[in-house]
Every structure is written in structure tokens, then in C-alpha cells.
């Protein structure tokens, strides 16, 4: 082989080697980037979970506060209705003692007296 042919073959083999090296380097860089992204997500997950937990606790505390307020309001309204029913019962008794027949109660009250609901 002549030195020129050897030089051309050597250059061609060098070029092929460079192409394979470039491809391998690109693939390695892509694999490294994917690994770095996965590592970043893995590191971010605990902090995201902590943020989610804090948000959940805040929402839960707000909901619990609303539930407590509703319970207090319900107890107050029940007490008021019972006091009012007792008062109306006493007035109805006084009317009957005086010979006055009180008007019939509304349908909803009659239904409650019959069913308890």
C-alpha cells in the first residue's frame, strides 16, 4: 500500500472513530441529563410532600373550625326551639284555661309531633 492510501484509510478510520465517539458522548450526556432530572425529582418529592401535608393540615384546621362553629350554632338553635316550644305550650295552656281554643299548629309542627322528625 502506498503511503497516500494508508493516510486516506487512517483518516477515514479516524473520522469513523470520531463519529462513534460523538454519538457515544451524546448518548452519555442524554443519560446523565435523565439521571440528573430523576435525582432532582427524587430530592424534590419529600419537600413537595411536606408542602402538601402543610396545605392539608391548614385545610383540615379550617374545616374543623367551621364544623365546630356549626355545632355551636346547632346547639344554640335547638335550645332556642325547645325554649320557644315550652313557651308556646305554656301560652296554649293559659288560653285553654281562659276558654279560648288556640289555633291549630302548622302542618310542619303537627308532622313533628306525630313522627318526631
Secondary structure, 3 states (H helix, E strand, C coil): CCHHHHHHHHHHHHHHHHHHHHHHHHHHHHHHHHHHHHHHHHHHHHHHHHHHHHHHHHHHHHHHHHHHHHHHHHHHHHHHHHHHHHHHHHHHHHHHHCCCCCCCCCHHHHHHHHHCC
